[in-house]
Amino acid sequence: MFQLTKSPDSKLFVNLKEKIGESSDNDEIPVTVIFNKKLSDTEFSSIEKLLGNPKLKHKFDIIPGVALNLTKKQISQLEKSDLIQQVEYDAPVHATLDTASSSFGVTKARTDFNVNGDGNNAPTTYSTSDVVVAVIDSGIDSSHVDLDGGKVIAWKDWVNNRTTPYDDNGHGSHVAGIVAGTGEGNPSYKGVAPGAALIGLKVLDSTGRGTMSNVTAAIDWAVTNKAKYNIRIISLSLGTDASSDGTDSTSVAINNAFNAGIVPIVAAGNAGPGKATIGSPGAAAKALTVGALGDLGEKGYFLADFSSRGLTADGRVKPDIAAPGYQITSVQANSTHKYIAYSGTSMATPFTSGTAALILDANPSLTASQVVNLIISTAQDWGPAGQDLDYGFGKLDSYEAVKQAGNFTGTGPANPNHIYKADSLAKTGSYDEYTISVPNTTYPIAITLIHPNWTSSQDFDLYLYNPAGTQVASSETADRQETISFTPTTAGTYKIKVQSYRGSGSYFFDVSSGAATITQTTNQ
C-alpha cells in the first residue's frame, strides 16, 4: 500500500515515487497537482504549455490544484516549476459521506432520536416549518434528485441576478447536498439533515470567485429575512486568504447574524497547517469556525493538513470545532443524479451545519448560543486540553450533541480510542519511541503530529512499525504537521517513532486506534 506522504527532499509524494518506479517511460500516471497559490490565468497557461497542454480531469475550486494524467518526463518538468507545491499519485479511493455520517454519530442519531431536520413531519415536502439553512455559496442545482422537490424554498443571486436556483460552479450544490441531500440518487450519500429546507444565496461565480461585499450582502439578506423564512442556520464555505482580526465588515455581519438568532457556521479555510491562516469571516468572534478531519472510511481520524489554524490576527483561538472534511462525496451539480468527492473545510462546514439542523429538530426552542454551546461542549477534546488553535474544542460528536439537545437517552456508535501525548526533542537526530497495543484490526491507526512552535529550522518526522518491527507508514514533510493513516492487517504491539530530522523543540500527537493506552519506551 503506497503511503500518501511527501518526500523530504522533493515535491513528489512517496506514493508517486513508488508508482513511477513501477511504470515505463510512456505510461501515463494519474496525479493530483497542488499549486502553492491560486494561479492567475497567465500562470496556469504557463503550466499547461510546460506540459504540452494535457487534458485535465479536474480543475479544483476548493483547493488550488488539478487532476490529470502525466508521463514520467512531464512529472519531472512539473516538479521544477516554482508554482508547484506538491505532486501526488491519484490513488483509487472509495470514500462516501455515509462513512463520515456513521463515524461521527449522525446516522445513529437520526435513527435513535427520529430527527432529520424535518420540522413538520412531512419528510417529502419543504417549508418554513422545517429547519431552514441558508447556503451562501455558488448556488444550488435544484434539478438534482437530492435537492429537488421544492427543497430550495428561497433564492437570491448576486452574480447574474437570475430568479431561479442554479449552480454554474458546483461547489454550492456539493455543500448543500452535505447539509440536506435526500440521498435519492444513492442513499450512501445522503446529507446530514435530509429533511431540512434550504435557501440558496449565490455570491460566487462560475469560477468560484466573488467579493466579500456580496458575501456581506447575503448575510444581511439572511438576517433581514430571518422571520419570513424561519432561517436558523447560515452555512458559509468561503473566505479570504489573509489572516483576519475579525473586525472587517463581513466578520461583523456574521456577529450580527448570531446576535439576531442565526447560527453562523463558517469554514476555517484550506491554508494550513501553518498558524494564523484563518481569514474572514472564519475569524469572526461569533462564527462557529470549522476545521477538517478524516473519518473511519478514510483510514481513521486525523487532522487534515490543509485545515487552517489560529491564532487570529488579534490573538484569539480559532477554529472552534473539527468535523469530517476529507474526501466527502456529495451532489455533483448539473448531473441530475451523480456524485463527486471533494476535500476541504468547505465540506466540514456543511456537515456541522447539518448537525446543527438535527439539534434544532430535536429542540426547536434552542437559541443560537445554545446550539453552538452544545456542539462545542460535547466535542471530544483533541490536542492540548481545552480549545486549541489546531482542533478547536475537538472532534465533533453529532450523536451526543443531538442527544443532549433533546434530552434523549442512548449510546453513540462504537469508535476507536483516542490518546494524546506531548513531549520534546532536544537536538537533531534525537527521537522518542512509543508502543501501543492494538487488540484487533477493527479500526485504522491514525496519528497527527503537530509542532506547536514550528519554524523553518525545525523538522520532525513520524514513523509507524508493525508488531514484526517493519516500518509500515511514515510522514517526512518539513511542515508543522506530520500525518499517518494506516489500516492494520495484524493485531499486536505497534511502535510510533518521533524523530528530529533537524532542530529541537516541543511536539504533541493524537492517536486514534483500537489501543487503549500508550507507553513511551525510548527517549534519545
Secondary structure, 3 states (H helix, E strand, C coil): CCCCCECCCCCEEHHHHHHHHHCCCCCCEEEEEEECCCCCHHHHHHHHHHCCCCCEEEECCCCCEEEEEECHHHHHHHHCCCCEEEEEECCCCCCCHHHHHHHCCHHHHHHHHCCCCCCCCCCCCCCCCCCEEEEEECECCCCCCCCCCCCEEEEEECCCCCCCCCECCCHHHHHHHHHHCCCCCCHHHCCCCCCCEEEEEECCCCCCCCCHHHHHHHHHHHHHCHHHHCEEEEEECCCCCCCCCCCCHHHHHHHHHHHCCCEEEEECCCCCCCCCCCCCCCCCCCCEEEEEECCHHHCCCCECCCCCCCCCCCCCCCCCEEEECCCEEEECCCCCCCEEEECCHHHHHHHHHHHHHHHHHHCCCCCHHHHHHHHHHCCECCCCCCCECCCECCECCHHHHHHHHCCCCCCCCCCCEEEEEEEEECCCCCEEEEEEEECCCCCCEEEEEECCCCCCCCEEEEEEECCCCCEEEEECCCCCEEEEEECCCCCEEEEEEEEEEECCEEEEEEEEECCCCEEEEEEC
